[in-house]
Amino acid sequence: MSTQYEEVRIVSNNAYLIPWFFVIYEQYKGDGFGIHTCADQHLRAKRLGALCKEYDVLLLQEVWGGGSSPLTWDLERTHSFLQR
């Protein structure tokens, strides 16, 4: 008897889609760190969504805040979501 296996592709990534209020806090604080690391949330989310389309199972951390929408727009059609 022959056994056939199907390949399952898995990706794990920290999306770092930090909410906007943390960016504002960093601007207020004055160290500039949040301004530079969080400024491209929507672009990062869109690119991460394109990457994730290639995988069957996605394990993503820090998918929160208003910047996460571009990540889920296309994936909603092809993947199910479990959020914790």
C-alpha positions in Angstrom: 0.0 0.0 0.0 1.3 3.4 -1.0 1.0 6.5 1.2 0.7 9.9 -0.4 1.4 13.1 1.5 0.2 16.6 0.7 2.6 19.4 1.3 1.5 22.0 3.8 3.3 25.4 3.7 3.6 27.3 7.0 4.9 30.8 7.7 5.4 32.5 11.0 6.1 36.2 11.3 5.8 39.2 13.6 3.7 41.7 11.6 4.5 44.6 14.0 1.4 46.4 13.0 1.5 48.6 16.1 -1.6 50.8 16.7 -1.5 54.5 15.8 -1.7 55.7 19.4 1.7 54.2 20.2 3.1 56.1 17.2 1.6 59.4 18.6 3.0 58.6 22.0 6.5 58.1 20.6 6.2 61.4 18.8 5.1 63.1 22.0 7.9 61.5 23.9 10.4 62.9 21.4 12.8 60.0 20.8 11.5 59.4 17.2 11.7 55.6 17.4 7.9 55.1 16.9 7.8 57.6 14.0 10.3 55.6 11.9 9.3 52.1 12.8 5.6 52.4 12.5 5.2 54.9 9.7 4.7 52.3 7.0 2.0 50.1 8.6 -0.3 49.9 5.6 2.5 49.1 3.1 4.0 46.5 5.4 0.5 44.9 5.9 -0.1 44.8 2.2 3.3 43.2 1.4 2.9 40.7 4.3 -0.6 39.8 2.9 0.9 39.1 -0.5 3.6 36.9 1.0 1.1 35.0 3.1 -1.0 34.1 0.1 1.6 31.6 -0.8 1.2 29.6 2.5 -1.5 27.3 3.9 -1.0 28.1 7.6 -0.2 31.6 8.8 1.1 32.3 12.3 1.2 36.0 12.7 2.0 38.1 15.8 1.0 41.7 16.5 -1.8 41.9 13.9 -3.8 44.6 15.6 -4.8 48.2 15.2 -6.0 50.1 12.2 -3.0 49.1 10.1 -4.0 45.5 9.8 -6.8 45.9 7.3 -4.6 45.7 4.1 -3.2 42.4 5.4 -6.6 40.7 5.7 -8.4 42.2 2.7 -7.1 39.5 0.2 -6.6 36.8 2.7 -10.2 36.7 3.8 -11.1 35.1 0.4 -8.6 32.3 0.8 -7.9 31.7 4.5 -9.9 31.2 7.7 -8.9 33.3 10.8 -8.5 32.4 14.4 -7.6 35.3 16.6 -6.5 35.2 20.2 
